[in-house]
């Protein structure tokens, strides 16, 4: 954000906030909200996070109050963002009177925390680049808003908020309007909205949640998730010391971790593909169990619970299928075929590490698993199942075994990851293992 403002993520927000968060709350109450309900919603919005949310709520209201915008403009953008659930005019208030009440209640809540609190001067975002970017999105989306029967002069009013009040709030009002009218948003346009939201410091949910994105079909061949994914990503959730919740619930969370940038169901599809690749392979069940125990550092001891590797994979597959049934019902999973690409490169890296770990073990102090056994199991995955999956599990095992890496090794891992199409933060999970001379 401009003027050295802290981003909203840094301030602890994880969803919509301020005046637009209030409009979302009002929409959730139903089509007609009376004055008492609207005021109660303001109080509840201001009271969130021990009253800290009152800061943004009051600031938003005062940004509009400090602007020269006519009441007709303020009324138009408010009604659009609130889905006409609450119209101040129907309760004897013009828009400025309503915003004054929002500001007053926000200040009152903040004085519970600090009696001497006085609202600071408003700090509108007037950065020229951001203003141009928001205006460009408003104009690009004007035809879609027109087709959705939004008021004909709404986009002009939103542009007035950009130039006459605040680009930050104008963008959030645009997003709320897109959600209220359920405007279909192409994936490319959605990516631009996400990027612009990031420039303002919004949590991704401000853009993502409730937006009618036209997602491309689920594609499990994509490997560009920002962090680890699939079965290797799942093992990271069961690291040593895991005990916070049930195993199936942890898998359910992993299967739903698409993030705001991927088609819903993507993670479940990739996790299911990895799972089926091992489940339907000729690998011995003991080998699959060893791989799981090694990649998690015995965080979830299957053998302790009398569960073998294949039984566990079947449970993972069930959770993935449930998720896909809910969010991508047209997706049809298939047992993946072996992909030999980069087999020799991955084998070479594995065998180089094998020479250095004769004295290493997973869980050396309790039912140890020799590192050589683990790496032999990974070699079977490379040659019989999938070098991609094997390399991802290999990256998970390296920190468990605390195997030192050279900068040259790490550079090769990055090159392999790039050829597999991994996201930017995937291979760096082993960066701390580099021993620099």
C-alpha positions, 0 to 999 in steps of 0.5 A, a space after each residue: 500500500 502507499 504512504 507506508 500503510 501496513 497491509 491488511 494482511 499484516 494487520 491480521 485481516 483474513 477476510 473482507 473488512 471495513 465498510 465492504 465487510 459490513 455490506 457482506 454481513 448485511 447481505 447475509 441477513 436477507 433481502 430486507 434489513 431494518 434500521 435496528 438490524 443494520 445498526 446491530 450489524 455495524 456494532 458486531 462488525 466493529 466489535 470483531 477482533 476485540 474492537 480492532 475491526 472498528 478501525 477500518 470500518 470507521 476509516 472507510 466511512 470517513 474516507 467517503 464523508 471527507 470526499 466531495 462526492 454527492 449523496 446520489 453517488 454514495 447512495 448508488 455505490 452503497 446500494 450496489 455493494 449491499 445488494 439493496 438489503 438495507 437502504 438508508 433512505 427508506 429509514 429517513 437517512 441520506 447516505 452521509 447520515 448513515 455513514 456518520 452513524 457508522 463512523 460514530 459507532 466505530 469510534 464508540 467501540 474503539 473508546 472501549 479500548 482507549 477512552 481518549 481515542 480520537 479518529 485520526 485524519 483519513 488517509 485515502 489511497 490516491 496513488 496514480 498507478 493504483 487509481 488507474 488500475 482500479 479505473 481500468 478494471 471498473 471500465 473493463 467490467 462495465 459491460 458485464 455489470 450492464 448485462 446483469 441489470 446493475 444500475 446504468 450509472 453504477 460504473 461512473 459512480 465507482 469511478 468517482 469513488 476512485 478519483 474523489 475518495 479512495 482507490 482502495 475502498 473503490 476497488 473493494 466496492 467493485 468486488 462486492 458489486 461483482 459478487 452481489 450481481 454474481 458477475 461471471 469472471 474469466 480466469 484471466 480477469 480473476 488473476 488480474 483482480 487477485 494481483 491488484 488486491 495483493 498490491 493493496 495488501 488485501 487478504 486473498 479472500 477479499 477477492 476470492 470469496 463469493 466471486 463467480 469465477 469461471 474456472 478451467 477444468 480440474 487438471 491434475 497434470 499441473 504442477 505449479 502450486 506455490 508450495 508442495 502438493 499432492 501426497 508429498 504435500 500431505 506428508 508435510 502435515 503429518 510431521 513428527 509430533 503431529 497430534 492435533 487432530 484426527 488423521 482423516 480430518 488432516 487429509 480433508 484439510 489438505 484435499 481442500 487446500 487449492 488456494 485462491 489461484 487454482 480451480 476448486 478440486 485441483 489439490 484433491 485431484 493431484 493428491 488422488 492421482 499420487 495416491 492411485 499411482 502408488 495404490 495400483 502399482 506393484 510396489 510391496 505394501 511394506 515399501 509404501 508404508 516405509 515411504 509414508 513413515 520416512 516422509 513424515 518422520 514417523 509423525 503418523 505411525 501407521 505401524 503403531 496403529 496396525 494400518 498398512 500403507 495400502 489401507 491408508 492410501 485407500 482412506 486418502 483416496 476416499 477423502 479426495 473422492 468426497 471432495 471432488 464429488 462436492 466441488 468438481 462433480 464432472 471430474 473423472 479420475 484415472 489411474 495415472 500411467 508411468 511418466 519416465 521423464 527425468 527418470 535418469 536425472 532423479 535416479 542420479 541425485 538419489 544415488 549420490 545421496 545414498 553414498 552419504 547416508 550409511 549411518 543415517 536413519 529415520 527416527 533413530 531413537 525409536 524403531 529406526 528405519 535405515 536411510 538406505 532402506 528409505 532411499 531404496 524404496 524411493 528408487 522403486 518409485 522412480 523406476 516403477 511408478 513416477 519420477 515426479 512423485 519420487 522426487 517430491 517425496 525425496 525432497 521431503 525425506 532429505 530434511 527428515 534425515 538431515 542430509 547436508 547438500 552442496 550448492 551444486 546439488 541444490 542448483 540441480 534440484 532447482 533445475 529438476 523442479 523447474 522442468 517438472 513445473 513446480 511452483 517457486 517455493 517448492 524446492 526451497 524447502 530443502 534450502 536450509 540443508 545447504 552447507 556453504 564453504 
